[in-house]
Amino acid sequence: MQWILYGATGITGGLITQAALRRGHRPILAGRNADRVRPLAEQHGLPWRAVDLADEKALRGLVGSAALTLLAASPFDSASLRVAYACIDAGTHYLDLANEIPVLEAMYGLQDLASARKVTLLPGAGFGTVAADTLARHVVERLPTADVLDLTIDLYTAGSSPGAKGSTLRALASGAQMRRRGQLTRVGFGSKTAGAVVPPGARTVVTVPSGELAAVYRTTGVPNISVSRPLPLPHLIARAALPALAFVAKSRALQAWVAKGPSNDLPPTESATKSRVWARAADPNGQTALAQLETGEGYAFSAESAVAAVEAVLADPAPGAYSPGALLGPDFALRIAGTRRMDAQVKAEA
């Protein structure tokens, strides 16, 4: 079935296009700027459309012309709901690469509306959410009594896009968060949790306000969740420095400058450097379960993951709003070439 890739001219959009072609797809390439979309589509012999997301009528016409739309254009906090509502109106499916807590929470809030229209909504089809959420489901299935889940994400990318940098700044500006007793709770920037894995080569890990806090809770229902990233700094220095970084990140001028800046992207290449995710679950009885997911470069994973998710939704749509782990299952990330998962035994803590 035909599907639309909106945001085809970005870094991730270009990689998704290549992955789609390798898998025999011919998506409609779409974006805001015809002068950028047209040559890309002509290069690959693909259909294309130029539509501004602010034009509601044109947007509804675009998403209504295919069975599914995959949004790869940031900022997702302004684009995702616009495209999702247009898809719901048109009765077509929606996926995106968002990994911001407010975006995912808002999308899950459309559950009843999407179900009534027989539309599948799947935000977070890229690296972080897919890798961490599916691994979290796997670990919790091994320890169903878990009430604590700590995730550590050590992401390797060959470069960075302005959209990714902008999303990171907006997340930093919102402050660090965790889930406690099911509720999103602000914590001090630079905080860490005792159960989070510290990767080899890191000095510490600190909690981050990442979209996995929304996705993993929806998938597993575990009430206490943390998401951490590694740092090469000692913990005390990180705890002192990060609040200042969060304050600077709130600058609208800085966010606008980053969003319009150049990409320092490099084509993903074979590298000894890996992206890794650890999930550690614990229950009130002292039982723990630990698993690690290892894969390659983050942008490449996101492209392959997004196309595989498109295929899954088109093959077997499920009306409603879903997290990746809930819809695609605990083993979905293992479909991505070069990805493997390793378990540690469930054990009682001393």
N, C-alpha and C positions, 0 to 999 in steps of 0.2 A: 504494500500500500504506500501511497505517496505521503511524504511528511516534509515539514518545513524546518529549516535551520535558521533561526533569527539570530543575527550576530555573527554571520559567517566570515566577516572580514577581520575579526579579532584573532589573536594568537590561538586561543583554544578553538575558536570557530574554524580556523584553517586546518588544525589538526583533526577536528571532528569530520570535516569534509573529506580529508584523505582517508580516515578510517572507514567512513561510510562507503567511499568508492571501492576500497579494498574488499569490503564485505558485500559488494554488488548492489548498493543502494544508489539512487539518483535523487537526492533531496532537492527541494526548492530552496535556493539560497536567498536569504532576505536580510535586510538591514535598513538603516536610515538613509544612507547616501548612495544614490544610483551610480555615481562616478566610481565608487569603490566596489560595489556589489557586481556591476556588469562585467568588468574585465575578469574577475575571479570566476564568475559563472561561465563566461565564454571560454576561459582557459580549460575548463573541465567539461564543456559541452552540457551544462546543467541549466535548467530553468531558473529564473530569478525574479524577485520583486523588491521594489524600494518603497517602504512604508514607514512613516513617522509614527511612533507609538502614541503620540498625542492626538493623532487623527483616529478617533474611535470608530468611525464608519469604515475607513480604509482598513483598520486593524481587524475588525470583525470579518471583512471580506477576505483578508489574507488568511486568517486562521481557519475560516470556513471552507477554504479551497483544498484542504488536505485533511487526512485523518488525525494528524498529530502535529504539534509544534514543540520544538526543543528550543528553549531560550538560552543563548550563550552570551547575551549582551548585558553588561553591567552599566550602571549600578542596579543591582537586583532589588534594592529597597524601594526603588521607584518604578522599575520595569515589571517585576514579577506579577504583582496583582493586576496590573493593566492587561497583561497578556492572558493571565489565568481567567479573568472575568470574561474576556473576549472568547476564549475557548469554551467556557461554560455556556455562554450565550449561543455559540455555534454548535454545541454538542460534540466537540472534538477534544482529544486528549492533550495534556500539557505536561512537559518536563522542563526542568531548568538545572543550572549548576550552582545555585545559591548555597551559601553556607553561613548565612547570618541568622541569628536566633529570631529576630522579629519577623523576618521573611518566612521562615519555616513555620513559626507559630501561627502567623496569619493564614498561611496556606492550609494548615491542619484545621483551622477554624471554618474552612469552606467544605468540610466533610459532607454535611447534609445537602448542601446545594449541589455539589458534584455528584452525589449519589442519585439525587432526584433527576439529574440531567444525563445520567449514565456516562459520566465523564471520569477518567482517571487523572488525578493530579499527583505528580511525583516530583517534588522539589528535591534538590540535593543529589543529583545524579553523577557528581564528579568525585574526585579523589577522596577528600577528607571524610565526607559524610558516608559514602559507600564503604570505604575501607573500615572505618571505625564502627559504623552502625552494624554492618554484617558480622564483624568480629565480636561485637558486644552481644549480639543475639546468639552467636555460637557459644560464647562463654556462659551466658545465662542459661542456655539449654543444658549445659553440662552441670550447672549448679542452680537449679530452679528456685532454691530457697534464698538466693542472694538478695540482700537489701542495700549493698554498697557496690558501686562499679566505678573504678578509676581507669581512665584511658590516657595513654601517652602517645602523642603523634609526632614523629620525627620525619618531617617532609623534606625530600630533596627535589629541587627543580633546577632545570638548566638555565633559567632566567626568570623574569617576572614581567607581567603586563601592567599598564597603568590601572586597569580595572581591578586587578588583584591587590595592588598597592593601596588603592582607594578603599577597598573593602576592609583591608587590614587596619587602616587608620580609623575608619568609622567604628570598627570593633574595639580598638584600643580606647577610643574616646568614650565608649559606653561603660568602661570599667570591667574588672574581672567578676565572673559569676560562677556559681556552682548550683547544683540542685541539692536541696536539703528537705527531706520529708515531702518530696514531690514538687516543691516550689523553687522557682529561680530566685537565688539569693545573692546579693552583692557581697563580695569579700575583698579584702585588701589586695591591691595589685602587687604581685610578687609572692602571694600566698602559695603554699604547696600542701599536698595531702600525703599522709604517711604511706598510703597504699600505691601511689603512682610509681611506675617503674622509671628509674633514671637510666637512660641509654648509655652504652659505652661511649666514652669521650666527652660526656656532658658533666658539668659540675653540679647542676641542680635542675629541677623542673619547676615550672610555675603554672598556675591555673590561668586559662585563657577563656574569653567569652565567645566560644565557638559554637557553630550551629549544631554540632553533635549533642549538645545539651538538650536541644529540642528533639532531634531525630531519635536518639537512643532512648530517651524517656518514652517516646511514643511507641517504639518497637518493643521494649522490654518491660516497661512499667516499674523498673527499679527506682526507688524514691530518692536515693542519694548517689549523685553522679558528679564526677569531676573530669575535666578535660585539661591536659597539661601539655606544654611544649618544653623541650630541653633548651638550656642555655649553657654557654661555656663559663659563665660567671659564678662565683661563690654565692650561696643563697642570700647572705646578708647584704651583699652589694646589689644583687638583683632586686631585692625587696626595697632597698633605698632608692634605686634609680628608676624603676618602672612607674611609680606614681607620677614622676615628672614627665616621663614619656607620654603617659595617658593625658596629662594636661595639655601638652603641646599638640597632641593628635586632635584635640577638640577644635583647633583653628580651622574655620571654614576656608580661609584663604589657602592654607596649606593643603587641605583636602582637594580644593579646586585645582591647585597647581599640580599636584600629583596625578590627578585624573586626566589632565591634558598633557602630561609629560611623555617623553619617549619611552619605548620599551627597551629594557636591557635583556631582550630575549636571545636565546641561543637555540638552534635546532636541537631537539633531544637526541642525545648520542648514547652509545653503549658506555657505561661507566661502572666502576666498582662501587660507587656510591649508591646506596639503596634508600628507599623510603620505607619506614617501618612504623607499625602501630602495635601497641601493647594494650591488652585489656585484662584487668584483674578484678575478679568478682569475689565478694566475701559475704558470709551470712552470719546471723547472730550466734550460731553455734561454733564459730571459729573455723568453719570450712572455707577454703579458698580455691579458686580455679584461675589459671593464668594461661593466656594464649598470645602468640605473636603473629602478625601478618607482615610479610616482607614482599616488596614489589620494587619497581624501578622508578623512573622519573615521573613526577607528579602530573605534569600536563599531558604526557602521553597516556598515563593511566586514565585521566579524566576523559580524554577523547574516546578511548576504547570502551570505557565504562558507559559513557553516554549513549554510544551507538548500540551497545548490547542491551541497555535499558529500553531504548526505543523499540528494538526488536521484541523484547519481552512484553512490553505493553501492547504493541500492535498484535502480537500473537494471542495474548490472553488478557484483555483489558478487565480491570476490576473497578467498578464505579466507587468513587470516594477519593479521599486525600490520604496519601501514604508516605511513610518513611521508607528508605531503600531496604532496610533489613526486614521490615514487615511485609513488603510486597514481593521482593526479589529473593528473599531467603538468605540463610546464613552462609551459603557457599557461593553466592553470586560473584564475589570479588575474585574467586579462584578461576573464573573464566578468562580473566585478563592474563595474557601471556607473561610469563616471568614472575607470577605471583604464587606464593606458597604460604601455608599456615602451619604453625608448630604449637603443640599443646604441652602444658605442664600438668602433672597429675593434680586432681583435687585432693587437698590435704587439710588436716586440722592444724591451726596455728598453735605454736607453743605458748 
